[in-house]
Amino acid sequence: MTLPDADTEISPKRRQVLEAAADLFMANGYGSVSMEAVARAANVSKATLYAYFESKDQLFATIVGEACRRNTVNDENFPAEVEDIRAELHKIGVRVLGFLLQERTLAIFRVAVAESGRFPELGRAFITNGPQAFRDRFAAWVAAQAAAGHLVAADTHVAAEQFMALLRAGLFLRATLALPPAPTGADIDATVAAAVETFLRAFGPPK
């Protein structure tokens, strides 16, 4: 497996470890994968593995965090100067929902949901480096757009969570459960358009 939008500056050996670990987590779950198994799959020594990652939850957190950072919280996705707030929200929504619907993203999400009850550190690693990272970045952007008069949000984190919830409506749930048909670009566009419309009704400036 190639991790989503891999960081080009990461060392090849560290990338090798992350890819091997992601494959193991998706194939076998979190609980049954040991750091020793990751080292074997990545063809590195345990000393090398622990030099990069001191624990399994840190390794999992890095897998989630890198994917989220490159696909949803990259500063390039949040322009400071906005002429059409609806259009910018739509662009952000399409990118985020498209990322959430990638099969490898769904696979990691399923692992987190299935095993976080037994392994609380897994749940913390996932939410901190995934949904919460996007929420915080999007909330900061909402605050900037509110200051510019494009949005009105007394609590920008609540606004961010509402937008996330709207994006993760029926389409994402069906994909998580692997129910056909597979989502199309048109499905994503329609879901995002509805989410943006609802979001702007709640947080758009008075007309």
N, C-alpha and C positions, 0 to 999 in steps of 0.2 A: 504493500500500500504506500502511496505517496501522500504525505500529509498535505492538507489544503493550503495552497499559497505559501509554500515553505519560505522561511526567511533565508535569503540568499547569503547572509553574512554568517550563518551558523556553521560551525565546523562540520566537515563530512562525517566524522565519527559520532559526534553528538546527534546529528540528524539520523544516522544509522540506528542509534539506540532508540530514538523517538519513534521511528517507523516500525521497528521490530516490536516495541512495546504496544503501540497502537494495534498492530495486527493481532498480538496475543490477547489483548483486552477484548477486542471485538469477537475473536474466535472462542475464547474460553471464559470470559467474564473477568471481573476484577479479583474476587477472592481466591480463585484457583491459580492465579499467576503470581509467581514469586520473582524476586529480584534476580535470583540465580537463573531462572528460566529466561528472563529478559537478556541477561548477559550472554547466555548460550545462543539465543536467537540472533542477537546483534553481533555475535562473534567478537566480543570484547571481554576483558577480564572483569571480575567483580570489583577490583580496585578502580578500574577505569569507570565503570558504571557508577560507583558511589562517589567518585570525584565529580561527576556531573550532577547526580541526583542523590540526596541523602536518604530518601525514603520513596516508597511506592506511590504514596499520595502526592508527593511533590512531582514525581514523574507524570502521573495522570494529570495533575494541574497544569503542567507545562504543555502537554498535548492539547488540552482544551484551550489554554490561554493563547497559544500561538495561533491556533485556528481562528479564534475569536478576534484577536488583535489584527490579523491580516485581512479578515473578511468583514468585520462589523465595526471595529472601533478605530480603524485607521483614520488619521486626521484628514486625509484627502477626501474622505466620504462626508465630511462635515464642513462645507464652505462657510467662511465667516460672512461673506457678502452674499446676500440672497435677494433675488428680484421676485421670484415666484415661490412662495413658501409651499404651496400645494405640490408643485413640480419637484421641489427638493425633498419633501417628505416622501413622495412617491419613489424617487430614486433610492432613498435610504431603505424604504420598505421592501422594494424589489430585491435589493442586494441582500438584505438580512433574511428575508423569507427564502430566497433562492439558496442561500447558504444553509439554512435550517433544514431544507428539504433534500440536501445532498445525502446520498445513502450512507456515506461514512460519518457524517454528522449525526444522522439518525441512529446509527449503530452505537456511537459513543453515548448518546443520550439514553438509549435503551439500557446500556450497561449501568449508567448512573442511577436510573430509576429503579432497576431491578435489584441493585445491591447496596444502595446507600443506607437502607434500614439496618443491615448487618455491619456496614462499614461507614460510620458517620463521617470519617475523614474524607471518604469518596464524595459524599454529598457536598461537604464544605468546599472541597477542591473544585467541584464542578460549578457550583453556583457562584463562587467568588470569581473564578476566572472566565466564566461564560456569561450567563444572564446578568449578573451584577456588574460586570465590566462594561457591558453594553449599556445597561441602565445608567450608570454613572456618566459615561461619555455622552449619551444622548441627552441626559438631563442638563449637562453643561451647555450643550448646543441649544437646547430649548431656552435656557436662561439667556443666552446671547441673543436669540431671536426675539425673545420677549422684550429685552432691552431695546431692540431695534424696532419694536412695534409690530412685529409679524405674528406674535403669539401672546396669549395672556395665560399665565400659569402661576398661581400662588405657591404651589409646591411642585417644582420641576421634576422631582423624583417620582411623584405620583403620576404626573403626566407621562413620564417615560415608561412606567410600568403599565399604564393604560394602553400605550401604543404597542408595547410588546404583547400584551394580552390580545389585542385586536389582530395582530399578525398571526398569532398562534391559535387561530380559530379552527374551524372544521378541517381545512385542507391539511394543516400540520398534524392534527390528531389522526386523521385517516392514514397519512403517510407513516406516522409513528407505529400504527397498528398493522402496517403493510397491507392495507386494504386497497384493492384496485378500484378505479383505474389510477395509473400513475399521474401525478399532477403535470399539467402542461404549462407552457409559458403564459398562455391566455388565462389559465386558472390562477396563476400567481398574480398576474396583472389585475385581474378582477378582485381578488382578495385584498390586495394592497390598496386599490382604488376605494373600496368600501371602508377599509381601515382608516385611510386618510380622511375621507369624508366625515366619518364619525369623530375622529380626533379633532378635526377643525371645528366641528359643531360644539365641542366641549372647550377647546383651548384656542380657537381662532379669535382674532380681534373683533370687537363689535363692528357691525356694518352700519 
